Amino acid sequence: MEYRRIIIGDVHGHYDGLMLLLEALAPGKEDRVYFLGDLIDRGPKSAQVLEFVRTSPYQTLLGNHEKLMLDALPNGPIDLRAWQAWLFSGGDATVASYKETGMMPYKHLEWMRELPTHLDLGDIWLVHAGVHPKMPIEQQSSEQLCWIRKEFHNISKPFFPDKLIITGHTITFTFDGIEPGELVRGQGWLDIDTGAYHPKSGWLTGFDLSYRRVYQVNVFNKQVRILPFDEVVRYIKPPSQPLALAKKRSRAFFKSKLEAVRCVGRNSICLSLRSSDRKYPVFQVDSIASKL
C-alpha cells in the first residue's frame, strides 16, 4: 500500500489541538485521513474545525453531535426541543464559536447533511458509535449508527468476520480498568475516542493504521506523544458496558444554558441568519428564542 490510512477520533471543537495532531501526523498528499464524527460541540472552536475539515481533502463521518446540530437547525421551522437538546449537549459552545468568528453555518449544515454514517475500507469499517449486532447493516438507521453503545459493546463475537470496526463516541476511560488516553479493543471493534474535551483526559487521538502508531495531543497542556499501538491498546471481554459519566448539574448550570439560548443563540445564530438564504427564516429562530 503506497499511502497511509489515518483515523482521527472525536475532536469536539478543539481546533488548536487538531492542528497540533495533524502537524505530528504529517499526512502526505497521497495519505488518506478519516474523521469518525463529533467534530463539534463542547470545545471552543467548532466553527473553525468544521470549516477546516469541510475544505480539506479528508473524509469524515456523521457523529451524534453533528446530528444534534442538524436536528436543531433543519430546513424549515425550528423544533424547540431539538434546539434545546443540542445546546444542552454542548451546542452552546458551537454557537459561541460562530459568534466569535463571524462565520455563518449555511455551508456547514449543507455539507453535514451529505456526510455518510459509515465507510467500508475493505479490512476496516468506520462508524461513529457502532452497529446493532442483531440487525443487517442496510436496516440500521443513522440514529443507531451514531448513538448506540450497550448492544454494540456487549457483542460476544465480531460483527464482521473479516473487518475491524473502528469507532469513536464512547470515551475509552469509561470502560472498567482503562486509563485516560488508552484505546479499547473488544470483539471485532476498536474504540479510539480518548475524551479530548473531558478534563480527566484531554487526549485527542489519531491512529496510523499503516504503521500501527498512535499519535496523541493533549488539548489542555499541548503535550504530544507517539506510541506503538500495542503499548496503548487494552483488550476487554464482554460484558463491557462503559460507565456513564457523572453529570452533576446545578440550577446554575441549567440557567446558564437557558441564557445561552437567549443571548448567545440570538446574538450569533440569529444574526448570522440575516442573509439572502431563505432556508432559515430569522423570525422562526427569533420567535423560538424569545419564548425561553
C-alpha positions in Angstrom: 0.0 0.0 0.0 1.5 3.3 -1.1 -0.5 5.5 1.2 -1.1 5.7 4.9 -4.5 5.4 6.5 -5.1 7.7 9.4 -8.2 7.6 11.6 -8.9 10.6 14.0 -11.3 10.4 16.9 -13.8 12.8 18.3 -12.4 16.4 18.0 -15.2 18.2 19.8 -14.3 21.7 18.7 -10.6 21.6 19.7 -9.2 23.2 16.6 -5.8 24.1 18.1 -5.3 20.5 19.3 -6.3 19.2 15.9 -3.7 21.4 14.2 -1.0 20.0 16.5 -2.2 16.5 15.9 -2.0 16.9 12.1 1.4 18.5 12.4 2.6 15.4 14.3 0.9 13.0 11.9 2.2 15.0 8.9 0.0 13.3 6.3 1.3 13.4 2.7 -0.8 14.2 -0.3 -1.4 10.6 -1.1 -2.4 9.6 2.5 -6.0 9.0 3.5 -7.3 10.8 6.6 -10.7 9.9 8.1 -12.6 11.6 10.9 -15.1 9.5 13.0 -17.5 12.3 13.6 -18.2 14.6 16.5 -16.1 17.4 15.1 -18.2 19.9 17.1 -19.6 20.9 20.5 -18.1 21.3 23.9 -14.8 22.7 22.7 -14.2 26.4 21.9 -13.7 26.4 18.1 -16.2 24.1 16.4 -16.9 26.5 13.5 -13.2 26.6 12.7 -13.0 22.8 12.9 -15.9 22.4 10.5 -14.5 24.9 8.1 -11.1 23.3 8.1 -12.4 19.7 7.6 -15.0 20.8 5.0 -12.4 22.4 2.8 -9.8 19.7 3.3 -9.2 16.5 1.2 -10.1 14.4 4.2 -13.2 12.3 4.8 -15.5 12.4 7.8 -18.5 10.6 9.2 -21.7 11.8 10.7 -21.5 11.8 14.5 -24.3 12.2 17.0 -23.3 15.8 17.7 -23.5 16.7 14.0 -26.9 15.0 14.0 -28.0 17.1 17.0 -27.0 20.3 15.2 -28.8 19.2 12.0 -31.9 18.4 14.0 -31.7 21.8 15.8 -31.3 23.7 12.5 -33.4 22.0 9.9 -34.6 23.2 6.5 -37.8 24.6 7.9 -39.3 25.6 11.2 -37.0 25.0 14.2 -38.1 22.5 16.8 -37.7 23.9 20.3 -36.9 20.5 21.8 -34.2 19.8 19.3 -32.7 23.2 19.7 -32.6 22.8 23.5 -31.2 19.2 23.2 -28.3 20.5 21.1 -27.5 23.4 23.4 -27.6 21.1 26.5 -25.2 18.7 24.8 -22.5 21.3 24.1 -24.1 23.1 21.2 -23.9 26.4 23.1 -20.1 26.3 22.6 -20.6 25.8 18.9 -23.0 28.7 18.7 -20.5 30.8 20.5 -17.7 29.9 18.0 -19.9 31.2 15.2 -20.4 34.4 17.1 -16.7 34.8 17.7 -15.6 34.1 14.1 -18.5 35.8 12.3 -19.0 32.7 10.2 -22.4 31.6 9.1 -23.5 27.9 9.4 -25.2 27.5 6.0 -22.4 25.8 4.1 -21.5 23.7 7.1 -25.1 22.5 7.5 -25.4 21.6 3.8 -22.1 19.8 4.0 -23.1 17.9 7.1 -26.3 16.7 5.5 -24.3 14.8 3.0 -21.9 13.1 5.4 -22.0 9.3 5.4 -22.8 7.3 8.5 -20.1 4.7 7.8 -17.2 3.9 5.4 -16.1 0.5 4.3 -12.3 0.4 3.7 -12.2 -3.3 3.0 -10.5 -4.7 6.1 -11.6 -1.8 8.2 -15.2 -0.5 8.7 -15.6 3.0 10.1 -18.6 4.2 12.0 -19.1 6.9 14.8 -20.8 4.8 17.5 -21.1 1.2 16.4 -23.6 -1.2 15.0 -26.6 -3.2 16.3 -25.4 -6.8 16.4 -28.8 -8.3 15.6 -29.7 -6.2 12.5 -28.4 -6.2 8.9 -26.4 -3.1 8.2 -28.8 -2.0 5.5 -31.6 -1.9 8.0 -29.8 0.2 10.6 -30.7 3.8 11.0 -28.4 6.8 11.3 -29.8 7.1 14.9 -28.4 3.7 15.8 -25.1 4.1 14.0 -24.5 7.5 15.6 -25.7 6.7 19.2 -25.5 3.0 20.0 -23.4 1.8 23.0 -24.6 -1.1 25.1 -25.7 -3.6 22.5 -22.6 -3.0 20.4 -20.0 -3.1 23.2 -21.5 -6.3 24.6 -21.3 -8.4 21.4 -19.7 -11.8 22.0 -18.3 -12.3 18.5 -17.2 -9.9 15.8 -20.0 -8.4 13.7 -17.8 -8.8 10.6 -15.7 -11.9 10.2 -13.1 -10.1 8.1 -13.3 -6.4 9.1 -12.3 -4.5 12.2 -14.9 -1.8 13.2 -13.3 1.4 14.4 -15.4 3.8 16.4 -15.4 7.0 18.5 -18.4 8.2 20.5 -17.7 6.4 23.8 -14.8 7.8 25.8 -12.4 4.9 26.4 -11.7 5.6 30.1 -15.4 5.0 30.9 -14.6 1.2 30.4 -13.6 -0.5 33.6 -9.8 -0.5 34.1 -9.0 1.8 31.2 -6.8 4.8 31.9 -7.2 8.2 30.1 -5.5 8.1 26.7 -5.7 4.3 26.3 -7.6 2.7 23.4 -10.1 -0.1 23.8 -10.3 -3.3 21.7 -13.4 -5.5 22.0 -14.8 -8.3 20.0 -14.1 -7.1 16.4 -14.1 -3.4 17.3 -11.6 -0.7 18.4 -12.7 2.5 20.2 -10.3 5.5 19.8 -12.3 8.3 21.4 -10.0 9.2 24.2 -12.0 12.1 25.5 -10.4 15.2 24.1 -13.0 17.5 25.6 -13.0 15.9 29.1 -10.9 17.4 31.9 -10.0 13.9 33.1 -8.3 13.2 29.8 -7.7 15.9 27.2 -6.2 13.4 24.7 -7.1 13.7 21.1 -6.1 10.6 19.1 -5.0 9.8 15.6 -4.3 6.2 14.7 -2.0 5.4 11.8 -3.2 2.0 10.7 -0.4 1.6 8.2 2.4 1.8 10.7 0.4 0.9 13.8 1.3 4.0 15.6 -1.0 6.1 17.9 -0.5 9.9 17.8 -2.0 11.9 20.6 -2.2 15.6 21.6 -3.4 16.8 25.0 -5.7 19.7 24.1 -5.1 21.3 27.6 -1.4 21.2 28.0 -0.4 20.7 24.4 1.7 17.6 25.1 2.3 15.5 22.0 3.2 11.8 22.1 3.6 9.0 19.6 3.2 5.4 20.8 3.2 1.9 19.3 -0.3 0.7 19.0 0.4 -2.4 21.2 1.5 -0.2 24.1 -1.6 1.9 24.2 -4.4 -0.6 23.4 -6.2 -2.6 26.1 -8.3 -5.7 25.3 -11.6 -6.3 27.1 -14.2 -9.0 27.1 -17.9 -8.8 27.2 -19.9 -7.7 29.0 -18.1 -4.4 28.5 -20.7 -1.8 29.2 -18.9 1.6 29.8 -19.7 3.5 32.9 -21.9 6.6 32.5 -20.0 9.8 33.1 -21.4 11.5 36.2 -23.2 14.7 35.4 -23.9 16.8 38.5 -25.9 19.7 37.1 -26.9 22.5 39.4 -29.6 25.2 38.9 -26.8 27.5 37.8 -25.9 25.0 35.0 -29.4 25.0 33.6 -29.8 28.7 34.0 -26.5 29.3 32.0 -27.8 27.0 29.2 -31.0 29.0 29.0 -29.0 32.2 28.9 -27.1 30.6 26.0 -30.4 30.3 24.2 -31.5 33.8 24.9 -28.2 35.6 24.5 -25.6 33.6 22.6 -28.2 32.0 20.4 -29.8 35.3 19.4 -26.6 37.2 19.0 -24.9 34.6 16.8 -27.1 32.2 15.0 -30.0 34.6 14.7 -27.8 37.5 13.5 -25.9 35.1 11.3 -29.1 34.0 9.6 -29.8 37.5 8.4 -28.8 36.9 4.8 -30.5 36.2 1.5 -30.7 32.5 2.3 -34.3 31.8 3.0 -33.9 28.3 4.3 -33.6 29.5 7.8 -36.1 32.4 8.3 -34.9 34.7 11.0 -38.3 35.2 12.5 -38.5 31.5 13.3 -35.3 31.5 15.3 -36.2 34.8 17.0 -39.6 33.6 18.0 -38.2 30.4 19.5 -35.5 32.2 21.5 -38.0 34.9 22.7 -40.2 32.2 24.3 -37.5 31.0 26.6 
